[in-house]
């Protein structure tokens, strides 16, 4: 009997539904041919839903998400739809906090032949993972900061409980990558411990976890230096772990190394739940034109398959996650079905069809 998994689907705003559609088609194709079954449950949320109903994340949608085996979430938010305090509608952040999705996973891969602004040496390959704490940090007071006529305050929060979970996750990932031959077994704590006591506290907890993993390399880097090294020598990194705001900024820089946000997937993972979504926004300026890049959304689907497979001891899911990621990477490297953001003229469907065609012959 096939293993069965319920997937909650948030189609998103702007280009969100356009990139979710081919992603679900691709995942359904793999599911139909595999030793498992994926059932997709589409639920409402987002800025457009808020504009129509006054709710950005309905309680029923939250209930479905909690009961699901995994959550697929497309780009959300619209610049013209905001809360009364001026901040954007962002159910994805509400999900992270409600489900305690403390580990924001942002893989960065630049392979030979892949479009990149880097001047890459021929013998180098970029393959690292940035892990961003996703529930605390400078995002802690999101929507609740103090603003007066003369000053504004936001509170950064770092707790021992979440930090210990975060670092345990980071070292576990480094160990897995080392076993797979993909990483050096190195974890880098990115902080600003030379200025802020909160980050000295963050680093102290990191060092305590590092002591439990003598077979792995643990080191530290200040966030400003890390941004510099992302450009000069990104092939030196393996797993990096950092605070929420620092991770938000560095993950976009990492996406730039890969050629843009259109190829940057992500996951937000906790102990019991996980959300998979592209790093990019909803791009309302191109919505409805059929030209959005679906690759980041499809790659996020591949990350979901891998996570489900490891969590439920289902090798077929892990294998399909790898197949799907490699199919996307092959299509990008060949350059025949690239969307405009990558210098091509392919439509959303053209790009997705190229991935599907590669899956069928691989």
C-alpha positions as CSV (number, residue, x, y, z in Angstrom):
1,X,0.0,0.0,0.0
2,X,1.2,3.5,-0.9
3,X,2.2,5.8,1.9
4,X,-0.2,8.7,2.0
5,X,0.5,12.4,2.8
6,X,-1.8,15.3,3.2
7,X,-0.3,18.6,1.9
8,X,-1.9,22.0,2.8
9,X,-1.5,24.4,-0.2
10,X,-1.6,28.2,0.1
11,X,-1.6,29.5,-3.5
12,X,-0.5,33.0,-2.5
13,X,-0.9,36.4,-4.1
14,X,0.2,37.9,-7.4
15,X,2.2,35.3,-9.3
16,X,1.6,32.8,-6.5
17,X,-1.1,30.8,-8.1
18,X,0.7,30.8,-11.5
19,X,3.8,29.1,-10.1
20,X,1.9,26.9,-7.7
21,X,-0.1,25.3,-10.5
22,X,2.9,23.7,-12.4
23,X,4.5,22.7,-9.1
24,X,1.4,20.7,-8.1
25,X,1.3,19.2,-11.5
26,X,4.9,18.1,-11.3
27,X,4.5,16.7,-7.7
28,X,1.3,14.9,-8.8
29,X,3.2,13.3,-11.7
30,X,5.9,12.0,-9.3
31,X,3.3,10.8,-6.9
32,X,1.3,9.0,-9.5
33,X,4.4,7.1,-10.6
34,X,5.8,6.5,-7.1
35,X,5.3,4.4,-4.0
36,X,3.5,7.2,-2.2
37,X,0.4,9.4,-2.6
38,X,0.2,13.2,-2.1
39,X,-3.2,14.7,-1.5
40,X,-3.3,18.5,-1.9
41,X,-5.7,20.6,0.1
42,X,-5.9,24.2,-1.2
43,X,-6.8,26.7,1.6
44,X,-7.3,30.5,1.5
45,X,-4.9,33.0,3.0
46,X,-3.0,36.1,1.9
47,X,-3.3,39.8,1.1
48,X,-6.0,39.4,-1.6
49,X,-8.0,37.2,0.8
50,X,-7.6,39.9,3.5
51,X,-8.8,42.6,1.1
52,X,-11.9,40.6,0.4
53,X,-12.7,39.3,3.9
54,X,-10.7,41.2,6.5
55,X,-8.8,37.9,7.3
56,X,-5.3,37.1,6.2
57,X,-5.1,33.6,7.7
58,X,-8.5,32.2,8.5
59,X,-8.8,29.8,11.5
60,X,-10.0,27.0,9.2
61,X,-6.9,27.3,7.1
62,X,-4.7,27.3,10.2
63,X,-6.5,24.1,11.3
64,X,-5.8,22.4,8.0
65,X,-2.2,23.4,8.1
66,X,-1.7,22.0,11.6
67,X,-3.3,18.7,10.6
68,X,-1.2,18.3,7.4
69,X,2.0,16.4,6.9
70,X,3.6,19.4,5.1
71,X,2.6,22.8,3.9
72,X,3.3,24.3,0.4
73,X,3.1,28.0,0.4
74,X,3.5,30.3,-2.7
75,X,4.5,33.9,-2.7
76,X,2.3,36.1,-0.5
77,X,1.7,39.7,0.1
78,X,0.7,42.7,-2.0
79,X,2.3,46.2,-1.6
80,X,-1.1,47.9,-1.8
81,X,-2.8,45.8,0.8
82,X,-1.5,46.5,4.4
83,X,-2.6,46.4,8.0
84,X,-3.6,49.6,9.7
85,X,-0.1,50.1,11.1
86,X,1.3,50.2,7.5
87,X,3.0,46.7,7.6
88,X,2.4,44.2,4.8
89,X,0.0,41.3,5.1
90,X,2.3,38.3,5.8
91,X,0.6,35.1,6.8
92,X,3.8,33.2,6.2
93,X,5.3,34.9,9.3
94,X,2.2,34.1,11.3
95,X,2.6,30.4,10.3
96,X,6.2,30.4,11.4
97,X,5.3,31.7,14.8
98,X,2.2,29.7,15.3
99,X,3.9,26.4,14.4
100,X,7.2,27.3,15.9
101,X,9.1,26.9,12.7
102,X,12.4,28.0,14.1
103,X,14.7,26.8,11.3
104,X,14.6,28.7,8.0
105,X,16.5,26.6,5.5
106,X,17.9,28.5,2.5
107,X,20.1,26.3,0.2
108,X,22.5,28.0,-2.1
109,X,23.9,26.0,-5.1
110,X,25.9,27.3,-8.0
111,X,26.9,24.5,-10.4
112,X,29.2,24.6,-13.5
113,X,27.3,26.3,-16.3
114,X,24.7,28.0,-14.0
115,X,24.1,31.7,-14.5
116,X,25.8,33.7,-11.7
117,X,27.3,37.1,-11.2
118,X,30.3,35.5,-9.6
119,X,33.7,35.1,-11.3
120,X,33.8,31.4,-10.5
121,X,37.0,29.5,-10.6
122,X,36.6,26.4,-12.8
123,X,37.5,24.0,-9.9
124,X,35.0,25.5,-7.5
125,X,31.3,24.7,-6.8
126,X,29.1,26.6,-4.4
127,X,26.8,24.3,-2.3
128,X,26.0,25.6,1.2
129,X,22.9,26.0,3.4
130,X,22.0,29.1,5.3
131,X,19.8,28.4,8.4
132,X,17.9,31.4,9.6
133,X,16.2,31.4,13.0
134,X,12.6,32.3,11.9
135,X,10.5,33.0,15.0
136,X,12.5,35.5,17.1
137,X,15.3,37.9,16.6
138,X,14.5,41.4,15.3
139,X,11.2,40.1,13.9
140,X,10.0,39.4,17.5
141,X,7.9,42.5,17.8
142,X,6.6,42.4,14.2
143,X,3.5,44.7,14.1
144,X,4.0,45.6,17.8
145,X,6.9,48.0,17.8
146,X,6.7,51.2,19.8
147,X,6.4,54.4,17.6
148,X,6.1,57.9,18.9
149,X,6.5,61.3,17.2
150,X,10.2,61.4,18.0
151,X,11.4,57.8,18.1
152,X,10.7,54.1,17.2
153,X,11.7,51.0,19.0
154,X,11.7,47.3,18.0
155,X,12.9,44.5,20.4
156,X,15.3,41.8,19.4
157,X,14.6,38.5,21.3
158,X,16.9,35.5,21.5
159,X,15.9,32.7,23.8
160,X,17.9,29.7,25.0
161,X,15.1,27.3,24.2
162,X,14.8,28.2,20.5
163,X,18.5,28.7,20.0
164,X,19.3,25.2,21.4
165,X,16.8,23.7,19.0
166,X,18.2,25.8,16.1
167,X,21.8,24.8,16.7
168,X,20.9,21.2,17.2
169,X,19.2,21.3,13.8
170,X,22.2,23.0,12.2
171,X,24.7,20.5,13.4
172,X,22.4,17.7,12.4
173,X,22.2,19.1,8.9
174,X,26.0,19.4,8.7
175,X,26.4,15.8,9.8
176,X,23.9,14.6,7.2
177,X,25.6,16.6,4.4
178,X,29.0,15.3,5.4
179,X,27.6,11.7,5.3
180,X,26.2,12.4,1.8
181,X,29.6,13.8,0.6
182,X,28.1,17.2,0.0
183,X,29.6,19.2,2.8
184,X,32.8,19.6,4.8
185,X,31.1,19.0,8.1
186,X,31.4,22.7,9.1
187,X,28.9,24.9,10.9
188,X,29.5,28.7,11.0
189,X,27.7,30.8,13.6
190,X,27.0,34.2,12.0
191,X,26.4,37.0,14.5
192,X,27.5,40.4,15.8
193,X,28.8,39.3,19.1
194,X,31.5,42.0,19.2
195,X,28.8,44.7,19.7
196,X,25.6,43.1,21.1
197,X,25.2,41.2,24.3
198,X,22.3,39.3,22.8
199,X,24.6,37.9,20.1
200,X,27.3,37.0,22.7
201,X,24.5,35.0,24.4
202,X,23.6,33.5,21.0
203,X,27.3,32.5,20.4
204,X,27.7,31.0,23.9
205,X,24.7,28.6,23.2
206,X,26.2,27.7,19.8
207,X,29.5,26.8,21.4
208,X,27.8,24.6,23.9
209,X,26.1,22.6,21.1
210,X,29.4,22.6,19.1
211,X,31.1,20.8,22.0
212,X,28.7,17.9,21.5
213,X,30.0,17.4,17.9
214,X,33.8,16.9,18.0
215,X,33.7,15.3,14.6
216,X,32.4,18.5,13.0
217,X,34.1,21.9,12.5
218,X,32.5,24.8,14.3
219,X,33.5,28.4,13.8
220,X,32.1,32.0,14.0
221,X,31.8,34.9,11.6
222,X,30.5,38.5,11.9
223,X,27.6,39.1,9.6
224,X,29.3,42.0,7.8
225,X,32.3,39.9,7.0
226,X,30.1,37.0,6.0
227,X,28.4,39.2,3.4
228,X,31.8,40.0,2.0
229,X,32.9,36.4,1.9
230,X,29.6,35.4,0.2
231,X,30.9,37.4,-2.8
232,X,34.6,36.6,-2.6
233,X,34.7,32.9,-1.5
234,X,31.2,31.4,-1.1
235,X,32.6,27.9,-1.9
236,X,34.2,27.8,1.5
237,X,30.9,27.6,3.4
238,X,28.9,24.5,4.3
239,X,26.2,25.2,6.9
240,X,25.7,28.7,8.3
241,X,23.3,29.5,11.2
242,X,22.2,33.0,12.2
243,X,19.5,35.3,13.6
244,X,16.3,36.2,11.8
245,X,17.0,39.6,10.3
246,X,20.6,38.7,9.4
247,X,19.3,35.5,7.8
248,X,16.7,37.5,5.9
249,X,19.3,39.7,4.3
250,X,22.0,37.0,3.7
251,X,19.4,34.7,2.1
252,X,18.7,37.3,-0.6
253,X,22.4,37.7,-1.2
254,X,22.7,33.9,-1.5
255,X,19.9,34.0,-4.0
256,X,21.8,36.6,-6.0
257,X,24.8,34.3,-6.2
258,X,22.5,31.7,-7.9
259,X,21.3,34.2,-10.5
260,X,18.2,35.6,-8.7
261,X,15.3,34.9,-6.4
262,X,13.5,33.0,-9.2
263,X,15.7,30.0,-8.4
264,X,15.9,30.3,-4.6
265,X,13.8,27.8,-2.7
266,X,13.3,27.7,1.1
267,X,11.8,25.8,4.0
268,X,10.8,26.8,7.5
269,X,11.0,23.7,9.7
270,X,10.1,23.0,13.3
271,X,9.9,19.9,15.4
272,X,6.4,18.8,14.1
273,X,5.7,21.0,11.0
274,X,7.3,22.4,8.0
275,X,6.4,25.0,5.3
276,X,8.1,25.1,1.9
277,X,8.0,28.2,-0.2
278,X,10.0,30.3,-2.7
279,X,12.2,33.1,-1.3
280,X,10.8,35.7,-3.8
281,X,7.8,37.9,-3.4
282,X,4.5,38.0,-5.3
283,X,5.6,40.3,-8.1
284,X,2.2,41.8,-8.8
285,X,3.6,43.8,-11.7
286,X,3.9,40.6,-13.8
287,X,1.0,38.7,-12.4
288,X,-1.3,37.2,-15.0
289,X,1.2,37.4,-17.8
290,X,2.4,33.8,-17.6
291,X,6.1,34.8,-17.5
292,X,6.9,34.2,-13.8
293,X,9.8,31.8,-13.0
294,X,8.4,28.7,-11.4
295,X,11.8,27.1,-10.5
296,X,12.0,28.4,-6.9
297,X,8.5,27.0,-6.2
298,X,9.3,23.7,-7.8
299,X,12.6,23.4,-5.9
300,X,10.7,24.1,-2.7
301,X,8.5,21.2,-3.6
302,X,11.6,19.1,-4.0
303,X,12.8,20.1,-0.5
304,X,9.3,19.1,0.8
305,X,9.7,15.6,-0.8
306,X,13.2,15.2,0.8
307,X,11.9,16.4,4.3
308,X,8.9,14.0,4.2
309,X,11.1,11.1,3.1
310,X,13.6,11.6,5.8
311,X,10.9,12.2,8.5
312,X,8.8,9.2,7.5
313,X,11.6,6.8,6.4
314,X,10.4,6.8,2.8
315,X,13.4,6.5,0.5
316,X,11.2,6.9,-2.6
317,X,10.3,10.4,-1.5
318,X,13.9,11.3,-0.9
319,X,14.9,9.9,-4.3
320,X,12.2,11.9,-6.0
321,X,13.2,15.0,-4.2
322,X,16.8,14.6,-5.6
323,X,15.5,13.8,-9.1
324,X,13.3,16.9,-9.1
325,X,16.1,19.1,-7.9
326,X,18.5,17.7,-10.4
327,X,15.9,18.1,-13.2
328,X,15.6,21.8,-12.4
329,X,19.3,22.3,-12.2
330,X,19.8,20.5,-15.6
331,X,17.1,22.7,-17.3
332,X,18.8,25.9,-15.9
333,X,22.3,24.7,-16.9
334,X,21.2,23.9,-20.5
335,X,19.6,27.3,-20.8
336,X,16.9,26.3,-23.3
337,X,13.8,27.1,-21.2
338,X,14.8,30.1,-19.1
339,X,12.3,32.8,-18.1
340,X,13.0,36.5,-18.6
341,X,14.6,37.0,-15.1
342,X,17.3,34.5,-16.2
343,X,17.8,36.1,-19.6
344,X,15.5,33.9,-21.6
345,X,12.0,34.2,-23.1
346,X,10.3,31.0,-21.8
347,X,6.9,31.2,-20.3
348,X,6.1,29.9,-16.8
349,X,4.6,26.8,-18.4
350,X,7.5,26.3,-20.9
351,X,9.9,26.2,-18.0
352,X,7.8,23.8,-16.0
353,X,7.3,21.6,-19.0
354,X,11.0,21.4,-19.6
355,X,11.4,20.1,-16.0
356,X,8.7,17.6,-16.5
357,X,10.2,16.4,-19.8
358,X,13.6,15.9,-18.1
359,X,11.9,13.9,-15.3
360,X,10.3,11.6,-17.9
361,X,13.6,10.7,-19.5
362,X,15.8,10.7,-16.4
